[in-house]
Amino acid sequence: MVDRSLDSWLAPALDAAGRRGERRMLTPTRLTRGGTVERGGRTLVDLSSNDYLGLATHPALTERAGEWARTHGAGVGASRLVTGTHDLHLRVEHKLAAFKGTEAALLFASGWQANAAVMPALARAMPGLRVHADRLNHGSLHQGCAAAGLRQVRFRHNDLDHLDALLADGEDGPRLVVTESVFSMDGDRVDLPRLAMIVRRHGAFLYLDEAHATGVLGPRGAGLSGTVSGGVDLAMGTFSKAMGGFGAYVAGSRTLCDYLVNACGGFIYSTALPPAVLGAIDAALDLVPTLERERAQLADLGDALRARLTRAGHDPGASTTQIVPVMLGGADEAVAAQHRLEAAGFMAAAIRPPTVPRGGSRLRLALRATLDPATIDPLVQAIGAR
């Protein structure tokens, strides 16, 4: 008898992923204070989470999250355009716009949701839109273009000469350049002043994903968009990384945010963020601008780790931020290195296809400001020399 179950189609795909060394498994893990995680009954130094400033367990965030939940409830009951807009949402959005130095800001449930939903909304208002995208953009940006039915004109990663040449083709119609300020798997950053200049010279618009820069880089930790006043038309970022909480945002003009309220399906049809999440965001927006010392410590840790890895024969790529890859090549080699580090007391994620191209598997070391600098040498020793 022929097996017509859904599993009969899915199981072979899982088996194939396992043979390639690319099958993932969910493992219970808990962030703890002081830059560690608990996993499998062990306490490990955390080099995997994106909690770059250690705010996920910070009392200021947890206390305000609890206070707002006790005062305003566990949820809001609806989407923003029904009954889901609370005074708290407007308060946080106003504070967020001031943080980003923009006219307005709008909250979203996640960075993936924002990127995947905003792009189709923009395309509907801009007939003939052409998107010029860095080829290493996050999958959510590619998904947004696909959902909008837009063909991407991809430029080589961080190759602004290539982008300049592509934009110089003279074709009519609106053009949108889409890139990230900090790339999540490589830890390198875009030359934003030059990018903004190129975009403006060609009469295009700039969409900047600030997920891994928000809280860490730029004036008061507000991201790199703050370094090019008026140079970024739409900045997207998240609260789930250096900001220690959950959710995402779009920041830009008042007209942009008003348009998205009316045209962005991911915003219109999603239940609004609950009070506890808003409380954590609100506290982070108060705290992050004061953390200049922590941002400096994070930058110093990145420099020290890259130097030590290079001396040991490893390739940290073009990283200049708190994200430091250790390029290893094969998926099996990356997984073996992860297990070796875990045995030595470190939690560092092996990144494999399809997150990165085949042959590009790596350890992704995500630093946090609370990491003891004395940890760098034992970490590199545990990775081993090349």
GUMINU-287968 format. One record per residue (C-alpha): residue number from 1; residue in one letter; z, x, y. Coordinates in nm, 2 decimals, always signed. Layout:
# residues N
{node NUM,A,{Z,X,Y}}
...
# end
This chain:
# residues 386
{node 1,M,{+0.00,+0.00,+0.00}}
{node 2,V,{-0.09,+0.13,+0.34}}
{node 3,D,{+0.20,+0.20,+0.57}}
{node 4,R,{+0.13,+0.01,+0.89}}
{node 5,S,{+0.46,+0.09,+1.07}}
{node 6,L,{+0.46,+0.26,+1.41}}
{node 7,D,{+0.66,+0.54,+1.25}}
{node 8,S,{+0.36,+0.63,+1.03}}
{node 9,W,{+0.17,+0.74,+1.34}}
{node 10,L,{+0.46,+0.90,+1.52}}
{node 11,A,{+0.62,+1.11,+1.24}}
{node 12,P,{+0.31,+1.33,+1.19}}
{node 13,A,{+0.30,+1.41,+1.56}}
{node 14,L,{+0.67,+1.51,+1.55}}
{node 15,D,{+0.60,+1.73,+1.24}}
{node 16,A,{+0.31,+1.90,+1.42}}
{node 17,A,{+0.53,+1.97,+1.72}}
{node 18,G,{+0.79,+2.12,+1.49}}
{node 19,R,{+0.53,+2.35,+1.33}}
{node 20,R,{+0.43,+2.47,+1.68}}
{node 21,G,{+0.80,+2.54,+1.77}}
{node 22,E,{+0.78,+2.27,+2.04}}
{node 23,R,{+0.99,+1.99,+1.90}}
{node 24,R,{+1.29,+1.90,+2.12}}
{node 25,M,{+1.63,+1.76,+2.02}}
{node 26,L,{+1.90,+1.60,+2.23}}
{node 27,T,{+2.23,+1.79,+2.23}}
{node 28,P,{+2.55,+1.65,+2.39}}
{node 29,T,{+2.65,+1.88,+2.68}}
{node 30,R,{+2.91,+1.84,+2.95}}
{node 31,L,{+2.92,+2.02,+3.29}}
{node 32,T,{+3.26,+2.16,+3.37}}
{node 33,R,{+3.42,+2.31,+3.68}}
{node 34,G,{+3.35,+2.68,+3.75}}
{node 35,G,{+2.99,+2.71,+3.63}}
{node 36,T,{+3.03,+2.64,+3.25}}
{node 37,V,{+2.91,+2.38,+3.00}}
{node 38,E,{+3.08,+2.25,+2.69}}
{node 39,R,{+2.84,+2.22,+2.39}}
{node 40,G,{+2.91,+2.21,+2.02}}
{node 41,G,{+3.28,+2.28,+2.08}}
{node 42,R,{+3.21,+2.60,+2.28}}
{node 43,T,{+3.23,+2.68,+2.65}}
{node 44,L,{+2.92,+2.86,+2.77}}
{node 45,V,{+2.82,+3.01,+3.10}}
{node 46,D,{+2.57,+2.76,+3.25}}
{node 47,L,{+2.23,+2.91,+3.32}}
{node 48,S,{+2.03,+2.60,+3.25}}
{node 49,S,{+2.13,+2.31,+3.48}}
{node 50,N,{+2.00,+2.27,+3.83}}
{node 51,D,{+2.35,+2.24,+3.98}}
{node 52,Y,{+2.28,+2.54,+4.20}}
{node 53,L,{+2.57,+2.49,+4.44}}
{node 54,G,{+2.82,+2.36,+4.18}}
{node 55,L,{+2.85,+2.02,+4.35}}
{node 56,A,{+2.81,+1.81,+4.04}}
{node 57,T,{+3.18,+1.83,+3.97}}
{node 58,H,{+3.29,+1.89,+4.33}}
{node 59,P,{+3.59,+1.67,+4.43}}
{node 60,A,{+3.43,+1.56,+4.76}}
{node 61,L,{+3.14,+1.40,+4.57}}
{node 62,T,{+3.34,+1.25,+4.28}}
{node 63,E,{+3.60,+1.11,+4.51}}
{node 64,R,{+3.36,+0.94,+4.74}}
{node 65,A,{+3.15,+0.81,+4.45}}
{node 66,G,{+3.47,+0.65,+4.30}}
{node 67,E,{+3.58,+0.52,+4.64}}
{node 68,W,{+3.25,+0.35,+4.71}}
{node 69,A,{+3.23,+0.20,+4.36}}
{node 70,R,{+3.58,+0.06,+4.38}}
{node 71,T,{+3.51,-0.09,+4.73}}
{node 72,H,{+3.15,-0.21,+4.68}}
{node 73,G,{+3.10,-0.26,+4.31}}
{node 74,A,{+2.92,-0.09,+4.02}}
{node 75,G,{+2.57,-0.22,+4.12}}
{node 76,V,{+2.38,-0.40,+4.38}}
{node 77,G,{+2.21,-0.66,+4.17}}
{node 78,A,{+1.85,-0.64,+4.29}}
{node 79,S,{+1.57,-0.44,+4.44}}
{node 80,R,{+1.58,-0.34,+4.81}}
{node 81,L,{+1.35,-0.62,+4.93}}
{node 82,V,{+1.56,-0.89,+4.76}}
{node 83,T,{+1.93,-0.85,+4.80}}
{node 84,G,{+1.96,-0.48,+4.71}}
{node 85,T,{+1.97,-0.33,+5.05}}
{node 86,H,{+2.34,-0.27,+5.14}}
{node 87,D,{+2.46,-0.12,+5.47}}
{node 88,L,{+2.54,+0.18,+5.26}}
{node 89,H,{+2.17,+0.24,+5.19}}
{node 90,L,{+2.08,+0.23,+5.56}}
{node 91,R,{+2.37,+0.45,+5.65}}
{node 92,V,{+2.27,+0.72,+5.39}}
{node 93,E,{+1.90,+0.70,+5.49}}
{node 94,H,{+2.00,+0.75,+5.86}}
{node 95,K,{+2.21,+1.05,+5.77}}
{node 96,L,{+1.94,+1.19,+5.54}}
{node 97,A,{+1.67,+1.17,+5.82}}
{node 98,A,{+1.90,+1.36,+6.05}}
{node 99,F,{+1.95,+1.62,+5.78}}
{node 100,K,{+1.58,+1.66,+5.73}}
{node 101,G,{+1.50,+1.64,+6.10}}
{node 102,T,{+1.26,+1.35,+6.05}}
{node 103,E,{+1.23,+1.00,+6.21}}
{node 104,A,{+1.31,+0.82,+5.89}}
{node 105,A,{+1.39,+0.86,+5.52}}
{node 106,L,{+1.38,+0.63,+5.21}}
{node 107,L,{+1.58,+0.65,+4.89}}
{node 108,F,{+1.42,+0.64,+4.55}}
{node 109,A,{+1.57,+0.64,+4.20}}
{node 110,S,{+1.43,+0.98,+4.09}}
{node 111,G,{+1.20,+1.25,+4.19}}
{node 112,W,{+0.96,+1.16,+3.91}}
{node 113,Q,{+0.96,+0.79,+4.02}}
{node 114,A,{+0.89,+0.89,+4.38}}
{node 115,N,{+0.60,+1.12,+4.31}}
{node 116,A,{+0.44,+0.89,+4.06}}
{node 117,A,{+0.47,+0.59,+4.28}}
{node 118,V,{+0.41,+0.73,+4.63}}
{node 119,M,{+0.07,+0.88,+4.56}}
{node 120,P,{-0.09,+0.54,+4.46}}
{node 121,A,{+0.06,+0.38,+4.76}}
{node 122,L,{-0.09,+0.64,+4.99}}
{node 123,A,{-0.43,+0.62,+4.82}}
{node 124,R,{-0.45,+0.24,+4.89}}
{node 125,A,{-0.42,+0.30,+5.26}}
{node 126,M,{-0.66,+0.60,+5.27}}
{node 127,P,{-1.00,+0.51,+5.12}}
{node 128,G,{-1.19,+0.81,+4.99}}
{node 129,L,{-0.87,+1.02,+4.98}}
{node 130,R,{-0.92,+1.37,+4.82}}
{node 131,V,{-0.61,+1.55,+4.69}}
{node 132,H,{-0.60,+1.93,+4.69}}
{node 133,A,{-0.32,+2.02,+4.45}}
{node 134,D,{-0.16,+2.35,+4.34}}
{node 135,R,{-0.24,+2.37,+3.97}}
{node 136,L,{+0.12,+2.43,+3.88}}
{node 137,N,{+0.25,+2.12,+4.05}}
{node 138,H,{+0.52,+1.92,+3.87}}
{node 139,G,{+0.39,+1.67,+3.61}}
{node 140,S,{+0.51,+1.38,+3.82}}
{node 141,L,{+0.27,+1.47,+4.10}}
{node 142,H,{-0.02,+1.49,+3.84}}
{node 143,Q,{+0.10,+1.15,+3.71}}
{node 144,G,{+0.09,+1.00,+4.06}}
{node 145,C,{-0.27,+1.12,+4.11}}
{node 146,A,{-0.37,+0.98,+3.77}}
{node 147,A,{-0.20,+0.64,+3.84}}
{node 148,A,{-0.40,+0.63,+4.17}}
{node 149,G,{-0.73,+0.71,+4.00}}
{node 150,L,{-0.76,+1.02,+4.21}}
{node 151,R,{-0.94,+1.33,+4.10}}
{node 152,Q,{-0.75,+1.64,+4.20}}
{node 153,V,{-0.92,+1.94,+4.35}}
{node 154,R,{-0.68,+2.21,+4.21}}
{node 155,F,{-0.64,+2.54,+4.38}}
{node 156,R,{-0.51,+2.85,+4.21}}
{node 157,H,{-0.13,+2.87,+4.21}}
{node 158,N,{+0.00,+2.96,+4.56}}
{node 159,D,{-0.35,+3.10,+4.64}}
{node 160,L,{-0.38,+2.98,+5.00}}
{node 161,D,{-0.71,+3.17,+5.05}}
{node 162,H,{-0.85,+2.96,+4.77}}
{node 163,L,{-0.72,+2.64,+4.93}}
{node 164,D,{-0.86,+2.74,+5.26}}
{node 165,A,{-1.20,+2.78,+5.11}}
{node 166,L,{-1.18,+2.45,+4.93}}
{node 167,L,{-1.08,+2.27,+5.25}}
{node 168,A,{-1.37,+2.43,+5.44}}
{node 169,D,{-1.64,+2.24,+5.25}}
{node 170,G,{-1.68,+2.00,+5.54}}
{node 171,E,{-1.67,+1.67,+5.34}}
{node 172,D,{-1.57,+1.36,+5.53}}
{node 173,G,{-1.27,+1.15,+5.45}}
{node 174,P,{-0.89,+1.20,+5.45}}
{node 175,R,{-0.76,+1.50,+5.26}}
{node 176,L,{-0.40,+1.55,+5.13}}
{node 177,V,{-0.27,+1.89,+5.02}}
{node 178,V,{+0.01,+1.85,+4.76}}
{node 179,T,{+0.24,+2.13,+4.66}}
{node 180,E,{+0.60,+2.23,+4.60}}
{node 181,S,{+0.82,+2.44,+4.82}}
{node 182,V,{+0.99,+2.60,+4.52}}
{node 183,F,{+0.82,+2.59,+4.17}}
{node 184,S,{+1.07,+2.48,+3.91}}
{node 185,M,{+0.95,+2.70,+3.62}}
{node 186,D,{+0.84,+3.01,+3.81}}
{node 187,G,{+1.10,+3.02,+4.08}}
{node 188,D,{+0.85,+3.13,+4.34}}
{node 189,R,{+0.79,+2.96,+4.68}}
{node 190,V,{+0.50,+2.87,+4.89}}
{node 191,D,{+0.42,+3.05,+5.22}}
{node 192,L,{+0.49,+2.73,+5.41}}
{node 193,P,{+0.41,+2.85,+5.77}}
{node 194,R,{+0.07,+2.97,+5.66}}
{node 195,L,{+0.01,+2.66,+5.45}}
{node 196,A,{+0.09,+2.43,+5.73}}
{node 197,M,{-0.14,+2.62,+5.96}}
{node 198,I,{-0.43,+2.59,+5.71}}
{node 199,V,{-0.37,+2.22,+5.66}}
{node 200,R,{-0.37,+2.15,+6.03}}
{node 201,R,{-0.67,+2.36,+6.10}}
{node 202,H,{-0.87,+2.15,+5.85}}
{node 203,G,{-0.73,+1.82,+5.97}}
{node 204,A,{-0.56,+1.75,+5.64}}
{node 205,F,{-0.22,+1.61,+5.56}}
{node 206,L,{+0.07,+1.79,+5.37}}
{node 207,Y,{+0.28,+1.64,+5.09}}
{node 208,L,{+0.57,+1.88,+5.00}}
{node 209,D,{+0.79,+1.84,+4.70}}
{node 210,E,{+1.13,+1.99,+4.80}}
{node 211,A,{+1.32,+1.91,+4.48}}
{node 212,H,{+1.43,+2.27,+4.41}}
{node 213,A,{+1.46,+2.38,+4.77}}
{node 214,T,{+1.68,+2.09,+4.90}}
{node 215,G,{+2.04,+2.22,+4.94}}
{node 216,V,{+1.94,+2.58,+4.88}}
{node 217,L,{+1.68,+2.69,+5.13}}
{node 218,G,{+1.59,+2.63,+5.49}}
{node 219,P,{+1.80,+2.55,+5.79}}
{node 220,R,{+2.14,+2.41,+5.68}}
{node 221,G,{+2.00,+2.38,+5.33}}
{node 222,A,{+1.76,+2.10,+5.43}}
{node 223,G,{+1.46,+2.26,+5.26}}
{node 224,L,{+1.17,+2.47,+5.37}}
{node 225,S,{+1.01,+2.18,+5.56}}
{node 226,G,{+1.26,+2.25,+5.83}}
{node 227,T,{+1.10,+2.59,+5.90}}
{node 228,V,{+0.77,+2.43,+6.02}}
{node 229,S,{+0.86,+2.17,+6.27}}
{node 230,G,{+0.60,+1.89,+6.25}}
{node 231,G,{+0.40,+2.08,+5.98}}
{node 232,V,{+0.49,+1.85,+5.68}}
{node 233,D,{+0.37,+1.49,+5.68}}
{node 234,L,{+0.57,+1.38,+5.38}}
{node 235,A,{+0.87,+1.56,+5.22}}
{node 236,M,{+1.00,+1.45,+4.89}}
{node 237,G,{+1.32,+1.58,+4.75}}
{node 238,T,{+1.60,+1.51,+4.50}}
{node 239,F,{+1.98,+1.47,+4.50}}
{node 240,S,{+2.01,+1.56,+4.13}}
{node 241,K,{+1.99,+1.94,+4.16}}
{node 242,A,{+2.16,+2.14,+4.44}}
{node 243,M,{+2.29,+1.82,+4.59}}
{node 244,G,{+2.50,+1.75,+4.28}}
{node 245,G,{+2.42,+1.38,+4.23}}
{node 246,F,{+2.13,+1.16,+4.14}}
{node 247,G,{+1.83,+1.00,+4.31}}
{node 248,A,{+1.55,+1.11,+4.54}}
{node 249,Y,{+1.41,+1.07,+4.88}}
{node 250,V,{+1.10,+1.06,+5.09}}
{node 251,A,{+1.13,+1.18,+5.45}}
{node 252,G,{+0.88,+1.16,+5.73}}
{node 253,S,{+0.77,+0.93,+6.01}}
{node 254,R,{+0.91,+0.58,+6.06}}
{node 255,T,{+0.56,+0.44,+6.00}}
{node 256,L,{+0.54,+0.63,+5.66}}
{node 257,C,{+0.87,+0.49,+5.54}}
{node 258,D,{+0.79,+0.13,+5.66}}
{node 259,Y,{+0.46,+0.15,+5.49}}
{node 260,L,{+0.62,+0.26,+5.16}}
{node 261,V,{+0.87,-0.03,+5.18}}
{node 262,N,{+0.57,-0.26,+5.18}}
{node 263,A,{+0.32,-0.08,+4.95}}
{node 264,C,{+0.50,+0.15,+4.70}}
{node 265,G,{+0.55,-0.03,+4.37}}
{node 266,G,{+0.81,+0.22,+4.25}}
{node 267,F,{+1.03,+0.13,+4.54}}
{node 268,I,{+0.95,-0.24,+4.57}}
{node 269,Y,{+1.02,-0.33,+4.20}}
{node 270,S,{+1.31,-0.09,+4.13}}
{node 271,T,{+1.68,-0.20,+4.15}}
{node 272,A,{+1.84,-0.02,+4.44}}
{node 273,L,{+2.07,+0.28,+4.39}}
{node 274,P,{+2.44,+0.17,+4.32}}
{node 275,P,{+2.73,+0.25,+4.55}}
{node 276,A,{+2.87,+0.53,+4.34}}
{node 277,V,{+2.54,+0.72,+4.35}}
{node 278,L,{+2.52,+0.66,+4.73}}
{node 279,G,{+2.88,+0.78,+4.78}}
{node 280,A,{+2.79,+1.11,+4.60}}
{node 281,I,{+2.48,+1.15,+4.82}}
{node 282,D,{+2.67,+1.08,+5.14}}
{node 283,A,{+2.94,+1.34,+5.05}}
{node 284,A,{+2.67,+1.60,+4.97}}
{node 285,L,{+2.50,+1.54,+5.30}}
{node 286,D,{+2.83,+1.61,+5.47}}
{node 287,L,{+2.91,+1.92,+5.26}}
{node 288,V,{+2.58,+2.10,+5.21}}
{node 289,P,{+2.51,+2.20,+5.57}}
{node 290,T,{+2.84,+2.39,+5.57}}
{node 291,L,{+2.76,+2.61,+5.26}}
{node 292,E,{+2.58,+2.90,+5.42}}
{node 293,R,{+2.80,+3.15,+5.23}}
{node 294,E,{+2.72,+2.99,+4.90}}
{node 295,R,{+2.35,+3.00,+4.97}}
{node 296,A,{+2.37,+3.37,+5.06}}
{node 297,Q,{+2.56,+3.44,+4.74}}
{node 298,L,{+2.29,+3.25,+4.54}}
{node 299,A,{+2.01,+3.46,+4.70}}
{node 300,D,{+2.20,+3.78,+4.62}}
{node 301,L,{+2.25,+3.68,+4.26}}
{node 302,G,{+1.88,+3.61,+4.22}}
{node 303,D,{+1.79,+3.96,+4.37}}
{node 304,A,{+2.04,+4.13,+4.14}}
{node 305,L,{+1.92,+3.95,+3.83}}
{node 306,R,{+1.55,+4.02,+3.89}}
{node 307,A,{+1.62,+4.39,+3.95}}
{node 308,R,{+1.83,+4.42,+3.64}}
{node 309,L,{+1.57,+4.24,+3.43}}
{node 310,T,{+1.29,+4.46,+3.56}}
{node 311,R,{+1.49,+4.77,+3.47}}
{node 312,A,{+1.53,+4.63,+3.11}}
{node 313,G,{+1.15,+4.59,+3.08}}
{node 314,H,{+1.14,+4.22,+3.14}}
{node 315,D,{+0.90,+4.03,+3.36}}
{node 316,P,{+1.06,+3.78,+3.60}}
{node 317,G,{+0.73,+3.68,+3.74}}
{node 318,A,{+0.69,+3.60,+4.11}}
{node 319,S,{+1.04,+3.45,+4.14}}
{node 320,T,{+1.21,+3.49,+4.48}}
{node 321,T,{+1.47,+3.21,+4.44}}
{node 322,Q,{+1.76,+3.09,+4.23}}
{node 323,I,{+1.52,+3.02,+3.94}}
{node 324,V,{+1.45,+3.34,+3.75}}
{node 325,P,{+1.21,+3.32,+3.44}}
{node 326,V,{+1.21,+3.58,+3.17}}
{node 327,M,{+0.85,+3.57,+3.04}}
{node 328,L,{+0.84,+3.60,+2.66}}
{node 329,G,{+0.50,+3.45,+2.56}}
{node 330,G,{+0.55,+3.27,+2.23}}
{node 331,A,{+0.75,+2.95,+2.18}}
{node 332,D,{+0.94,+3.09,+1.87}}
{node 333,E,{+1.03,+3.40,+2.07}}
{node 334,A,{+1.17,+3.19,+2.35}}
{node 335,V,{+1.38,+2.98,+2.11}}
{node 336,A,{+1.51,+3.29,+1.94}}
{node 337,A,{+1.62,+3.43,+2.27}}
{node 338,Q,{+1.79,+3.10,+2.36}}
{node 339,H,{+1.99,+3.11,+2.03}}
{node 340,R,{+2.07,+3.48,+2.09}}
{node 341,L,{+2.21,+3.40,+2.43}}
{node 342,E,{+2.41,+3.11,+2.30}}
{node 343,A,{+2.57,+3.33,+2.04}}
{node 344,A,{+2.67,+3.56,+2.33}}
{node 345,G,{+2.82,+3.28,+2.53}}
{node 346,F,{+2.53,+3.18,+2.76}}
{node 347,M,{+2.34,+2.85,+2.79}}
{node 348,A,{+1.98,+2.93,+2.89}}
{node 349,A,{+1.69,+2.70,+2.82}}
{node 350,A,{+1.38,+2.81,+2.63}}
{node 351,I,{+1.09,+2.65,+2.81}}
{node 352,R,{+0.79,+2.59,+2.59}}
{node 353,P,{+0.46,+2.40,+2.61}}
{node 354,P,{+0.37,+2.14,+2.73}}
{node 355,T,{+0.61,+2.22,+3.02}}
{node 356,V,{+0.44,+2.56,+3.06}}
{node 357,P,{+0.10,+2.67,+2.93}}
{node 358,R,{+0.06,+2.80,+2.58}}
{node 359,G,{+0.15,+3.17,+2.57}}
{node 360,G,{+0.37,+3.12,+2.88}}
{node 361,S,{+0.70,+3.03,+2.70}}
{node 362,R,{+1.01,+3.18,+2.87}}
{node 363,L,{+1.37,+3.16,+2.93}}
{node 364,R,{+1.44,+2.98,+3.25}}
{node 365,L,{+1.76,+3.12,+3.41}}
{node 366,A,{+1.89,+2.88,+3.67}}
{node 367,L,{+2.16,+3.05,+3.88}}
{node 368,R,{+2.44,+2.89,+4.07}}
{node 369,A,{+2.65,+3.01,+4.36}}
{node 370,T,{+2.97,+3.01,+4.15}}
{node 371,L,{+2.84,+3.26,+3.90}}
{node 372,D,{+3.04,+3.58,+3.88}}
{node 373,P,{+2.81,+3.88,+3.97}}
{node 374,A,{+2.97,+4.07,+3.69}}
{node 375,T,{+2.80,+3.83,+3.45}}
{node 376,I,{+2.45,+3.97,+3.53}}
{node 377,D,{+2.48,+4.29,+3.31}}
{node 378,P,{+2.62,+4.12,+3.00}}
{node 379,L,{+2.35,+3.85,+3.04}}
{node 380,V,{+2.06,+4.10,+3.05}}
{node 381,Q,{+2.22,+4.29,+2.76}}
{node 382,A,{+2.23,+3.97,+2.55}}
{node 383,I,{+1.86,+3.91,+2.63}}
{node 384,G,{+1.78,+4.26,+2.50}}
{node 385,A,{+1.53,+4.52,+2.62}}
{node 386,R,{+1.16,+4.48,+2.58}}
# end
